[in-house]
């Protein structure tokens, strides 16, 4: 069975002071930390491309796992909606070359945002098991600094750049359990890019998350024959402090199990869930964790991972 073996990340050291941005837009500390949730937003260097962020995260993964050789990689999936240059060729092909991976590697992109990690781990698992592959890299990198308008108070204080690399393979300490997915393209206009600039209807996105995510998690647990008492932690997309807090309160049962950690990263899109897993879950003593990603599309995905 293919599962999660290890996760590594790359978060740029340079970035934006969100207190300075807040002052520019007449926002106080209570708003910055209580609503936005981030004091610092990492930003890639001007010369860095999306593939460079991917390579940094993957190299960290190889460094942390010396038993994993580049020659042993069979598949690479890059989850991004802000790939290199104009999106052609696919970023995964560029990453394959920059990492020096063998040419027998299957490499492709998944164009999903904040739900992308949950979709990605199941896409990789299914692909690998169907093709008999042994080692896969699922990489997330969606630098919104490419598309956010620094004068748009609704978006410029939210997003941070980051990348993660997840090693999926056999005999993994974390297995993938029940999962559920959804799409509502009628909400596409709430999160979109026009002429290279990102637009977000924050109120509609907040309402979508509040209505969809708690109900989706309840459905997931019900179909798995579980209750919230059977789950040690909930790792949901870190859209903002307000969204994480509101979803936790709406979920009602044990809201304290919802992890929130975005003060130094901001909303890192498809990287937010694996950043939580790397920092809080993989080396923990917990046995079962629920994931939920939601955003652009509108799209959402929830899943259970567990120790066998």
C-alpha positions as a Markdown table, in Angstrom:
| # | Residue | x | y | z |
|---|---|---|---|---|
| 1 | Unk | 0.0 | 0.0 | 0.0 |
| 2 | Unk | 1.3 | 3.4 | -1.0 |
| 3 | Unk | 1.4 | 6.0 | 1.9 |
| 4 | Unk | 3.2 | 9.0 | 3.2 |
| 5 | Unk | 6.8 | 8.3 | 4.1 |
| 6 | Unk | 8.3 | 11.8 | 4.7 |
| 7 | Unk | 7.7 | 15.5 | 4.0 |
| 8 | Unk | 10.1 | 18.4 | 3.6 |
| 9 | Unk | 9.6 | 22.0 | 2.9 |
| 10 | Unk | 11.1 | 25.2 | 1.7 |
| 11 | Unk | 10.0 | 28.6 | 3.1 |
| 12 | Unk | 11.9 | 31.6 | 1.8 |
| 13 | Unk | 13.7 | 33.6 | 4.6 |
| 14 | Unk | 12.8 | 36.9 | 3.0 |
| 15 | Unk | 9.4 | 38.4 | 2.9 |
| 16 | Unk | 6.9 | 41.0 | 4.0 |
| 17 | Unk | 6.2 | 42.4 | 7.4 |
| 18 | Unk | 2.4 | 42.2 | 7.7 |
| 19 | Unk | 2.4 | 44.8 | 10.5 |
| 20 | Unk | 3.9 | 47.3 | 8.0 |
| 21 | Unk | 1.3 | 46.2 | 5.4 |
| 22 | Unk | -1.4 | 46.6 | 8.0 |
| 23 | Unk | -0.4 | 50.1 | 8.8 |
| 24 | Unk | -0.6 | 50.9 | 5.2 |
| 25 | Unk | -4.2 | 49.8 | 5.1 |
| 26 | Unk | -5.1 | 51.1 | 8.6 |
| 27 | Unk | -5.4 | 47.5 | 10.1 |
| 28 | Unk | -4.4 | 47.0 | 13.7 |
| 29 | Unk | -2.7 | 44.0 | 15.4 |
| 30 | Unk | -6.0 | 42.4 | 16.4 |
| 31 | Unk | -7.0 | 42.3 | 12.8 |
| 32 | Unk | -3.6 | 41.1 | 11.5 |
| 33 | Unk | -3.2 | 38.2 | 14.0 |
| 34 | Unk | -6.9 | 37.6 | 14.9 |
| 35 | Unk | -8.4 | 37.7 | 11.4 |
| 36 | Unk | -5.5 | 37.3 | 9.0 |
| 37 | Unk | -3.3 | 35.1 | 11.3 |
| 38 | Unk | 0.1 | 36.1 | 9.8 |
| 39 | Unk | 2.7 | 38.5 | 11.0 |
| 40 | Unk | 5.2 | 37.6 | 8.3 |
| 41 | Unk | 4.6 | 36.5 | 4.7 |
| 42 | Unk | 7.6 | 34.7 | 3.0 |
| 43 | Unk | 8.3 | 35.8 | -0.6 |
| 44 | Unk | 10.4 | 34.1 | -3.2 |
| 45 | Unk | 13.3 | 36.1 | -4.7 |
| 46 | Unk | 12.6 | 37.9 | -8.0 |
| 47 | Unk | 14.9 | 35.5 | -9.9 |
| 48 | Unk | 13.3 | 32.4 | -8.4 |
| 49 | Unk | 10.8 | 30.5 | -10.5 |
| 50 | Unk | 8.1 | 28.1 | -9.2 |
| 51 | Unk | 10.3 | 25.1 | -10.2 |
| 52 | Unk | 13.2 | 26.5 | -8.1 |
| 53 | Unk | 10.9 | 26.4 | -5.0 |
| 54 | Unk | 10.0 | 22.8 | -5.9 |
| 55 | Unk | 13.7 | 21.9 | -6.2 |
| 56 | Unk | 14.5 | 23.4 | -2.8 |
| 57 | Unk | 11.8 | 21.4 | -1.1 |
| 58 | Unk | 12.8 | 18.2 | -2.9 |
| 59 | Unk | 16.5 | 18.6 | -2.1 |
| 60 | Unk | 15.5 | 19.0 | 1.5 |
| 61 | Unk | 13.6 | 15.8 | 1.3 |
| 62 | Unk | 16.5 | 13.9 | -0.2 |
| 63 | Unk | 18.8 | 15.4 | 2.5 |
| 64 | Unk | 16.5 | 14.2 | 5.2 |
| 65 | Unk | 16.2 | 10.7 | 3.7 |
| 66 | Unk | 19.6 | 9.5 | 2.5 |
| 67 | Unk | 18.1 | 6.1 | 1.7 |
| 68 | Unk | 16.0 | 7.7 | -1.0 |
| 69 | Unk | 18.0 | 8.1 | -4.2 |
| 70 | Unk | 17.1 | 10.2 | -7.1 |
| 71 | Unk | 17.5 | 7.2 | -9.4 |
| 72 | Unk | 14.7 | 5.4 | -7.5 |
| 73 | Unk | 12.0 | 8.1 | -8.2 |
| 74 | Unk | 9.3 | 6.8 | -10.5 |
| 75 | Unk | 6.8 | 9.7 | -10.6 |
| 76 | Unk | 6.7 | 13.4 | -9.9 |
| 77 | Unk | 3.5 | 15.4 | -9.5 |
| 78 | Unk | 3.6 | 19.2 | -9.1 |
| 79 | Unk | 0.5 | 20.8 | -7.6 |
| 80 | Unk | 0.5 | 24.4 | -8.9 |
| 81 | Unk | -1.6 | 27.0 | -10.6 |
| 82 | Unk | 1.3 | 29.4 | -10.9 |
| 83 | Unk | 3.9 | 27.4 | -12.8 |
| 84 | Unk | 7.1 | 28.5 | -14.5 |
| 85 | Unk | 6.8 | 31.4 | -17.0 |
| 86 | Unk | 3.5 | 31.0 | -18.9 |
| 87 | Unk | 2.7 | 27.4 | -17.8 |
| 88 | Unk | 4.1 | 25.6 | -20.9 |
| 89 | Unk | 5.9 | 23.3 | -20.6 |
| 90 | Unk | 4.5 | 21.8 | -17.4 |
| 91 | Unk | 6.5 | 22.6 | -14.3 |
| 92 | Unk | 7.0 | 19.0 | -13.3 |
| 93 | Unk | 9.1 | 18.4 | -16.5 |
| 94 | Unk | 11.4 | 21.4 | -15.5 |
| 95 | Unk | 11.7 | 20.0 | -12.0 |
| 96 | Unk | 12.7 | 16.6 | -13.3 |
| 97 | Unk | 15.6 | 18.2 | -15.2 |
| 98 | Unk | 16.7 | 20.5 | -12.4 |
| 99 | Unk | 16.7 | 17.7 | -9.8 |
| 100 | Unk | 18.6 | 15.4 | -12.1 |
| 101 | Unk | 16.0 | 12.7 | -12.0 |
| 102 | Unk | 16.1 | 9.8 | -14.5 |
| 103 | Unk | 14.2 | 10.2 | -17.8 |
| 104 | Unk | 12.0 | 7.2 | -17.0 |
| 105 | Unk | 10.1 | 9.3 | -14.5 |
| 106 | Unk | 6.4 | 10.1 | -15.1 |
| 107 | Unk | 6.1 | 13.8 | -14.4 |
| 108 | Unk | 3.0 | 16.0 | -14.7 |
| 109 | Unk | 1.2 | 18.9 | -13.0 |
| 110 | Unk | -2.2 | 19.1 | -11.2 |
| 111 | Unk | -3.8 | 22.5 | -11.6 |
| 112 | Unk | -5.5 | 22.9 | -8.2 |
| 113 | Unk | -5.1 | 25.4 | -5.5 |
| 114 | Unk | -5.9 | 25.0 | -1.8 |
| 115 | Unk | -7.5 | 21.6 | -2.2 |
| 116 | Unk | -4.6 | 20.4 | -4.2 |
| 117 | Unk | -2.6 | 18.4 | -1.6 |
| 118 | Unk | -5.6 | 16.2 | -0.7 |
| 119 | Unk | -6.3 | 15.6 | -4.4 |
| 120 | Unk | -2.6 | 15.1 | -5.1 |
| 121 | Unk | -1.8 | 12.4 | -2.5 |
| 122 | Unk | -4.7 | 10.3 | -3.8 |
| 123 | Unk | -3.9 | 10.9 | -7.4 |
| 124 | Unk | -0.3 | 9.8 | -6.7 |
| 125 | Unk | -1.4 | 6.8 | -4.7 |
| 126 | Unk | -3.8 | 5.6 | -7.5 |
| 127 | Unk | -1.3 | 6.3 | -10.3 |
| 128 | Unk | 1.5 | 4.5 | -8.5 |
| 129 | Unk | -0.5 | 1.4 | -7.5 |
| 130 | Unk | -2.0 | 1.1 | -11.0 |
| 131 | Unk | 1.4 | 1.3 | -12.6 |
| 132 | Unk | 3.3 | -0.7 | -10.1 |
| 133 | Unk | 5.6 | 2.2 | -9.1 |
| 134 | Unk | 7.6 | 2.3 | -5.9 |
| 135 | Unk | 8.6 | 5.9 | -5.1 |
| 136 | Unk | 6.8 | 9.1 | -5.9 |
| 137 | Unk | 7.3 | 12.8 | -5.2 |
| 138 | Unk | 4.3 | 15.0 | -4.7 |
| 139 | Unk | 5.5 | 18.6 | -4.7 |
| 140 | Unk | 3.4 | 21.7 | -3.9 |
| 141 | Unk | 4.4 | 25.2 | -4.9 |
| 142 | Unk | 2.0 | 28.0 | -5.7 |
| 143 | Unk | 3.7 | 31.4 | -5.3 |
| 144 | Unk | 0.9 | 33.9 | -5.2 |
| 145 | Unk | 3.4 | 36.7 | -5.1 |
| 146 | Unk | 3.3 | 36.3 | -8.9 |
| 147 | Unk | -0.3 | 37.3 | -9.2 |
| 148 | Unk | -1.3 | 39.3 | -6.0 |
| 149 | Unk | -1.7 | 43.0 | -6.4 |
| 150 | Unk | 0.3 | 44.7 | -3.6 |
| 151 | Unk | -2.4 | 47.4 | -3.5 |
| 152 | Unk | -5.3 | 45.0 | -3.0 |
| 153 | Unk | -5.9 | 44.9 | 0.8 |
| 154 | Unk | -8.1 | 41.8 | 0.3 |
| 155 | Unk | -5.2 | 39.6 | -0.9 |
| 156 | Unk | -1.8 | 41.1 | -0.3 |
| 157 | Unk | -1.9 | 40.5 | 3.5 |
| 158 | Unk | -2.9 | 36.9 | 3.1 |
| 159 | Unk | -0.6 | 34.9 | 0.9 |
| 160 | Unk | 2.9 | 33.5 | 1.5 |
| 161 | Unk | 5.2 | 31.7 | -0.8 |
| 162 | Unk | 6.4 | 28.1 | 0.1 |
| 163 | Unk | 6.9 | 24.7 | -1.3 |
| 164 | Unk | 6.7 | 21.1 | 0.1 |
| 165 | Unk | 7.8 | 17.7 | -1.1 |
| 166 | Unk | 6.1 | 14.5 | 0.0 |
| 167 | Unk | 7.7 | 11.1 | -0.5 |
| 168 | Unk | 5.0 | 8.5 | -1.2 |
| 169 | Unk | 6.0 | 4.8 | -1.2 |
| 170 | Unk | 5.5 | 1.4 | 0.2 |
| 171 | Unk | 5.8 | 0.4 | 3.9 |
| 172 | Unk | 4.9 | 4.0 | 4.9 |
| 173 | Unk | 4.2 | 5.0 | 8.5 |
| 174 | Unk | 1.1 | 7.0 | 7.4 |
| 175 | Unk | -1.5 | 5.3 | 5.2 |
| 176 | Unk | -4.3 | 7.0 | 3.2 |
| 177 | Unk | -7.8 | 6.2 | 4.4 |
| 178 | Unk | -11.3 | 7.3 | 3.4 |
| 179 | Unk | -11.5 | 10.4 | 1.2 |
| 180 | Unk | -14.3 | 12.6 | -0.3 |
| 181 | Unk | -14.1 | 15.3 | -2.9 |
| 182 | Unk | -16.2 | 18.0 | -4.4 |
| 183 | Unk | -16.5 | 20.7 | -7.0 |
| 184 | Unk | -18.8 | 23.6 | -7.6 |
| 185 | Unk | -17.8 | 25.6 | -10.7 |
| 186 | Unk | -20.7 | 28.0 | -10.2 |
| 187 | Unk | -18.4 | 29.7 | -7.6 |
| 188 | Unk | -15.5 | 30.1 | -10.0 |
| 189 | Unk | -15.8 | 33.9 | -10.2 |
| 190 | Unk | -15.0 | 34.2 | -6.4 |
| 191 | Unk | -11.4 | 33.2 | -6.9 |
| 192 | Unk | -9.8 | 33.9 | -10.3 |
| 193 | Unk | -7.0 | 35.5 | -12.2 |
| 194 | Unk | -7.7 | 38.1 | -15.0 |
| 195 | Unk | -4.9 | 39.6 | -17.0 |
| 196 | Unk | -2.4 | 38.2 | -14.6 |
| 197 | Unk | -3.9 | 39.7 | -11.4 |
| 198 | Unk | -5.6 | 37.6 | -8.7 |
| 199 | Unk | -9.1 | 38.5 | -7.4 |
| 200 | Unk | -10.8 | 37.1 | -4.4 |
| 201 | Unk | -14.3 | 37.7 | -3.0 |
| 202 | Unk | -13.4 | 37.2 | 0.6 |
| 203 | Unk | -16.9 | 37.2 | 2.0 |
| 204 | Unk | -18.0 | 34.5 | -0.4 |
| 205 | Unk | -15.0 | 32.3 | 0.2 |
| 206 | Unk | -15.4 | 32.6 | 3.9 |
| 207 | Unk | -19.1 | 31.6 | 3.7 |
| 208 | Unk | -18.2 | 28.7 | 1.4 |
| 209 | Unk | -15.6 | 27.4 | 3.8 |
| 210 | Unk | -18.0 | 27.8 | 6.8 |
| 211 | Unk | -20.9 | 26.0 | 5.1 |
| 212 | Unk | -18.9 | 23.3 | 3.3 |
| 213 | Unk | -16.0 | 22.1 | 5.4 |
| 214 | Unk | -17.6 | 21.2 | 8.7 |
| 215 | Unk | -20.4 | 19.3 | 6.9 |
| 216 | Unk | -17.9 | 17.6 | 4.6 |
| 217 | Unk | -15.8 | 16.4 | 7.6 |
| 218 | Unk | -18.9 | 15.1 | 9.3 |
| 219 | Unk | -19.9 | 13.2 | 6.1 |
| 220 | Unk | -16.3 | 11.8 | 5.9 |
| 221 | Unk | -16.3 | 10.5 | 9.5 |
| 222 | Unk | -19.8 | 9.1 | 9.1 |
| 223 | Unk | -18.9 | 7.1 | 6.0 |
| 224 | Unk | -15.8 | 5.9 | 7.7 |
| 225 | Unk | -17.8 | 4.8 | 10.8 |
| 226 | Unk | -16.0 | 7.2 | 13.0 |
| 227 | Unk | -16.7 | 10.1 | 15.3 |
| 228 | Unk | -14.6 | 13.2 | 16.1 |
| 229 | Unk | -13.4 | 11.3 | 19.3 |
| 230 | Unk | -11.6 | 8.8 | 17.0 |
| 231 | Unk | -9.6 | 11.6 | 15.3 |
| 232 | Unk | -6.5 | 13.0 | 17.1 |
| 233 | Unk | -6.2 | 16.2 | 15.1 |
| 234 | Unk | -7.7 | 18.1 | 12.1 |
| 235 | Unk | -5.4 | 19.7 | 9.6 |
| 236 | Unk | -7.4 | 22.0 | 7.4 |
| 237 | Unk | -6.2 | 24.5 | 4.8 |
| 238 | Unk | -4.8 | 27.6 | 6.5 |
| 239 | Unk | -6.8 | 30.1 | 4.5 |
| 240 | Unk | -6.8 | 32.7 | 7.3 |
| 241 | Unk | -7.0 | 32.6 | 11.1 |
| 242 | Unk | -10.7 | 33.7 | 10.9 |
| 243 | Unk | -11.5 | 30.7 | 8.6 |
| 244 | Unk | -9.7 | 28.1 | 10.7 |
| 245 | Unk | -11.3 | 29.4 | 13.9 |
| 246 | Unk | -14.8 | 29.6 | 12.4 |
| 247 | Unk | -14.7 | 26.1 | 10.9 |
| 248 | Unk | -13.4 | 24.7 | 14.2 |
| 249 | Unk | -16.3 | 26.4 | 16.1 |
| 250 | Unk | -18.9 | 25.3 | 13.5 |
| 251 | Unk | -17.6 | 21.7 | 13.7 |
| 252 | Unk | -18.7 | 21.8 | 17.4 |
| 253 | Unk | -17.2 | 18.6 | 18.6 |
| 254 | Unk | -13.7 | 19.2 | 20.0 |
| 255 | Unk | -12.8 | 22.4 | 18.1 |
| 256 | Unk | -9.4 | 22.4 | 20.0 |
| 257 | Unk | -8.3 | 19.6 | 17.8 |
| 258 | Unk | -8.0 | 21.9 | 14.8 |
| 259 | Unk | -4.4 | 22.9 | 14.3 |
| 260 | Unk | -3.6 | 26.5 | 13.4 |
| 261 | Unk | -0.1 | 27.5 | 12.5 |
| 262 | Unk | 0.3 | 30.3 | 9.9 |
| 263 | Unk | 1.9 | 33.3 | 11.8 |
| 264 | Unk | 5.2 | 33.0 | 10.0 |
| 265 | Unk | 3.9 | 31.6 | 6.6 |
| 266 | Unk | 0.5 | 33.1 | 5.7 |
| 267 | Unk | -1.8 | 31.2 | 3.3 |
| 268 | Unk | 0.6 | 29.1 | 1.3 |
| 269 | Unk | -2.2 | 27.6 | -0.9 |
| 270 | Unk | -1.5 | 23.9 | -1.7 |
| 271 | Unk | 1.4 | 23.8 | 0.7 |
| 272 | Unk | -0.5 | 24.7 | 3.9 |
| 273 | Unk | -1.7 | 21.2 | 4.8 |
| 274 | Unk | 1.7 | 19.4 | 4.2 |
| 275 | Unk | 3.4 | 22.2 | 6.2 |
| 276 | Unk | 1.1 | 21.3 | 9.1 |
| 277 | Unk | 1.8 | 17.5 | 8.6 |
| 278 | Unk | 5.6 | 18.1 | 8.5 |
| 279 | Unk | 5.6 | 20.2 | 11.6 |
| 280 | Unk | 2.9 | 18.7 | 13.8 |
| 281 | Unk | 1.9 | 15.2 | 12.6 |
| 282 | Unk | 4.5 | 13.0 | 11.1 |
| 283 | Unk | 6.6 | 12.6 | 14.2 |
| 284 | Unk | 3.7 | 12.7 | 16.6 |
| 285 | Unk | 2.3 | 9.8 | 18.6 |
| 286 | Unk | -1.2 | 10.4 | 17.0 |
| 287 | Unk | -2.9 | 7.6 | 15.2 |
| 288 | Unk | -5.5 | 9.2 | 13.0 |
| 289 | Unk | -5.7 | 12.7 | 11.5 |
| 290 | Unk | -8.3 | 14.3 | 9.3 |
| 291 | Unk | -7.4 | 16.7 | 6.4 |
| 292 | Unk | -9.5 | 19.1 | 4.5 |
| 293 | Unk | -8.5 | 21.5 | 1.7 |
| 294 | Unk | -10.8 | 24.0 | 0.0 |
| 295 | Unk | -10.7 | 27.0 | -2.3 |
| 296 | Unk | -10.2 | 27.8 | -6.0 |
| 297 | Unk | -12.8 | 26.1 | -8.3 |
| 298 | Unk | -14.6 | 26.1 | -6.0 |
| 299 | Unk | -13.0 | 22.8 | -5.0 |
| 300 | Unk | -12.7 | 20.8 | -1.8 |
| 301 | Unk | -11.3 | 17.5 | -0.6 |
| 302 | Unk | -11.2 | 15.8 | 2.8 |
| 303 | Unk | -9.5 | 12.7 | 3.9 |
| 304 | Unk | -8.3 | 10.5 | 6.8 |
| 305 | Unk | -4.7 | 9.4 | 7.2 |
| 306 | Unk | -3.7 | 6.9 | 9.9 |
| 307 | Unk | -0.9 | 4.8 | 11.3 |
| 308 | Unk | -1.5 | 1.1 | 10.5 |
